[in-house]
Amino acid sequence: MKYIGIDISKASFVAAFPTATGYQTSSFCNDVKGIRKFIGKLDVAENHCVMEATGNYGMLLMYLLDKASVKFSLINPKKIKNYARMMMSVTKTDAKDACLIADFGERFKPQPYRLPSEQIMLLKQKKTVLRQLQKQLTATKNLMSSLEPLPLKDKKCLHSLKQTVTFLEKQIKYMRLEMEAVASEVFDRQIKLLTTIKGIGITLATALVISTGGFTYFNNAKQLTRYIGICPTIEQSGSSINKRGHINRNGDENLRSILYVAAWSACSCNKACKEQYQRMRNNGKPGKLALIAVANKLVRQAFAVVKSNEPYIDGFVSKHPDTAS
């Protein structure tokens, strides 16, 4: 298998092809025509493309590679950055980065990336738009509040801001209903199972389904908590390094925030979560740490009900610790 490194930007991408003496780089336009030209140079059976996760810039390339049955891997940019440090690289250009990514693929042979379904891709777009609309609404309301102390208020400015708030609230409601409708239609079984868990509503259930592809991307709950970024980290070495543990925060920030808010509700209505929160608080643990542990438990409960295809029973104790509710 020959690994081809790809460095992607908005308008173009550079590909590094392996040769007998190193790598040969070529630049292509990041559009349908340019990508098809690139794919025409590939051997489906022999080539494996490797690229950094660059948000929307790489989606068209991945989509067309998938349609052409070309294997490709998506790498966390932090891994490439740390790999460049390990290799003591002192030059950073698009061509050098592509060669570095190709070398990373050759050394570590990453697993092929599974492209999300079209429904998940559309749901992610709705989720992103909804999050931005909510940020705009918060910013507009804050601006209105900042005008309140002024002795003289411009009525036209206030009227414009009020209209904007009304418009944003309508768009948020519309987008939320759209997202929930699509999620319920495509992932009806998972949504119904998840909402049987006390503390998980339709918003969190939808977010979990979107982020996990309907719980098809992970084999166990530990993988899911690591992806979200709520699993603990440990830094210990000899007697000189013994840092206090914390969550890794490498995953989906928005989903992590929704989970944290849901943990507050779960502490009062979910028996297992309530017991864990009280036990940790009684042991002197900070409230925030206990809430993160509750969020972690909610994820394990969610994974368990979807994989077992059984609704949640409050107070149920599993015989299998790895998927305990």
N, C-alpha and C positions, 0 to 999 in steps of 0.2 A: 504494500500500500504506500503510495506517495502522497505526502501531505503538502497542501498548497496553502500558504498563509495569505490572508486578505486583510488589508487595512482600509477601513471604510470611512468616507466623508460624505457630506450631503450631495455633492455634484459628481463625485467620481470615487473609484476605489482602485487600489494597487494590489496586484496579485504577485506572489513570489513562487515561481515554479522551480522545483529542485533540478539541478544539473549535476554532472560528474564532478564539477569543481566548486559547487556552492548553490547559489540561487540566481535565477534570471527574473527580473521584475518587468511587469507590463502594467500600464494604466488603462482603465476602461471607464466609460461614462456610467454613472449610476442611474441608468434608465433601462427600459425594456430592450432597446436595441443594443446597448453596450453590454448588458448582462447576457443576452443571447450570443453575442460574439465571444464572450468569455467562456460560456458553457460549450461552445463549439470547439474549444481547444482542450476540453477535458475528456478523459477516458472514464466512463461511468464505473467500470469494474476496478480501476487502478487508483483513481484519485479520491482524496478525502480533503475537503476544504475546512479550514479552521479560521475563525474570525472572533473578534471581541464583540461583546454585547453593546451595541451602540444605539439602542432605542429604535425609533422608526426608520433611521437611515438604512438599516440592513434588512428590513422586512421584505422589500421587493426582491432582493437578491436571494434571501432564504426561500421565499415563496416559489420562485422560478427554479431554484436548485432542487427543491422538493418535487416539483412537477416533472423535472427531468431525471428524477431518481438518482441524483448525485448526493453522496453522503457528505454531511457537514456537521461541524461542532461549534457551539457557541460558548465562549470562555469569558469568565468574569474578568473585567479589565484589571482588577487588583492582582490577579494571578500573573498576567503579562507584565505588569509594572514591577512586581517583585522578582519575576524571572529575569527581567532586564537588569535589575540591581545585582542579582546573583551572577549574571554573566559579565558584570562590570561594563555594561554598554555606556559609551560616552557620546554617542551620536544618535539623534532622534530626528528622523525624516520619515515620510510615508513609506518609502522603499525599504528603509532599515527596519521599520516596525513590521512590515509584511514579512521580511526575512526572519525576524525574531519570532513572530507568530508561527511561521512554518517550522522553525526549529523546535519550538515548544511542542507542536503537534507530533513531530518526529520522535521526540524524547518521551513524551508522556502518553501518546496515543489516546486522546480523549474519546469518550463514547459519543456516537452520533446523536445529534439533537433531534428531538421529535417536535415537529412544528405543531402549534396548537390548531385545533379545528377551526373552521371558518366562523362557527358560532362563538367560540371563545375569543377569537380575534375581534369580532364585532362588539362583544360584551366589554372587552378591555377598552375599546375606544369610547364606549358610553361611560364607563367608569372614570376614565381620564377627563372627559368633558364635564361630567358631574362634579368631580373634585375641583376643577378650575372654576366652575360656576359658583360653587360654595365659597371658594376663596374670594371671588369678586364680590359676592354678597357681603361677606364679613368686612372686606375693605371699604365698601360703600357705606355700610352701617357705621363703621368707625369714623368715616369722614363726616357723616351727619352729626354724630355725637360731638366731634371736635368743633362744630359750628355753634353748638348750643350755648357756650359761655359768652359768645360775642354780644356786645351791646346792640349792634346793628346787624340784622340778618337780611341777606339778599333773598327775597321770596322766590325769585326765579331759580336761583341755585338750589334752594331747598325743594322746590317743586320738581326740578330735574332729577335730584337724588331720590326723591320718593318714587318717581316713575321708574327709575332704574331698579330700585329695590323690588317694586311690584313685578317688573318684568323678570328679574332674576329669580324671584320666588316661584313664578309660574314655570319658568324653564327648568328649574331644579325639580319641581314636582313632576313635570312632564318627563324629564330624563330618568328620574328614579322609577316612575311607573313603567317606562319603556324597558329599562334594564331588568326590573323584577319580572315583567311579563315574558321577556325572552328567556330569562333564566328558568322560570317556572315551566315554560313550554318545552325547552330542550332538556332540562335537568330536573324534571318534576319529582322523580323518586328521591334524588339526593336532597332537594330543598325540603320536601315533606319530612324526611328523616331528621335532618339537621334542626328543624324548628320544633321537634319534639323535646330537644334539650332545653331545659330552663336556663335562660340567659342568652340564648341564641335566637335572634329574630330574623326576619326576612332579609334585612340589610347585611348582617354579618354572614348569613347563610349564602347569599348571593356572592359576596366578596370571597368567601372560601371556595366556592365552586369555580369562580373565574380564575383565581390564583392557582388552583390545583388541577384545572382541566377536568372538573368533575371527579376529583380524587383518583386520577389515573396516572399522575406523574410520580407518585411516591409509593414505596413498598411498606413503610411503617410510619408511625406517628413521630418518631424521633427525626426522621428525614424532613417531615413537614415542619416541625418546630424549628429546626435549623434553617430551613428555607425562609420562614417568616422572620427569624431573627430574635427568638425569645428563649433560646437554649443558653444555659450558663457557660462561661468560659473559665478556664483555670490557668493561672500562670505561676508555676512553681519550679524552682531549680536550685538544688542544694539548700544552703542556708541564707543566700543573699537575695533570692527572688521569691517572694511569697505575696503576690498581689491579691487584693480583695476581688472575689469573683463578680462578674457582671454579665448581662446578656450581650450577644455578639452584635446585634443591630445591623446585620449584613443583608437582611431580606427586605420584604415589602413593608415600607414605612407606613403606608396608609392602612393596610390590613392590621398591622401591629397596633395602630392607634385605635381602630374599631374594636379589636379584641380587648384592649385595656379598659375601654369604656364598658364593654359587655361584662367584664369581670366584676365591676361594681354591682351590677344587677344580679349576677350569678351568686355573689356572696350572701344574698338575702333569700334567694328562691331555689337555688340548686344545692341539695343536701350535701353532696360530696365536696363541692366547692366551698360551701359555708364551713364545713368541718375542717378543711385544709387551711382556710384563712384563719379561723379561730385558733387552730393548733399552732400555726406559725407565729401568730401574734402573742400567744401565751408563752411561747419559747423565746420571746424577746426580739423577734425579727421585725424590721421596719414594715410599715403598712404598704409601701410601694413594692417592696420585694414580695410580700405576701400576695399582692394583686397580680404580679407577673406570674407567680406560681399558679394562681387561679386561671389566668389566661392560658397557661401551658396545659392545665388540666382540661379546659374547654376544648382545646385543639385535640387532645387525646380522645375525649368523648366524641367529638365530631368524626374523627377518623374511625373510631370503633363502630359507631352506628351505621356509617355508610358501608364499611367493608363487611359488616355482619348482616347488613340489610334488615336490621331489626330496629324498631323505634326505641328511644331512650326511656329507661325506667328509673325514676328518681330514687336514689338509695341503693340501686343495684350494685353488687360487688362482683367483679369478674374474677374468674379463676386463673386468668392469664394476666400476669402483671404488666406485660408490654402493651396491652390494649385496654387497661383498666379504665373504667368510667369514673 
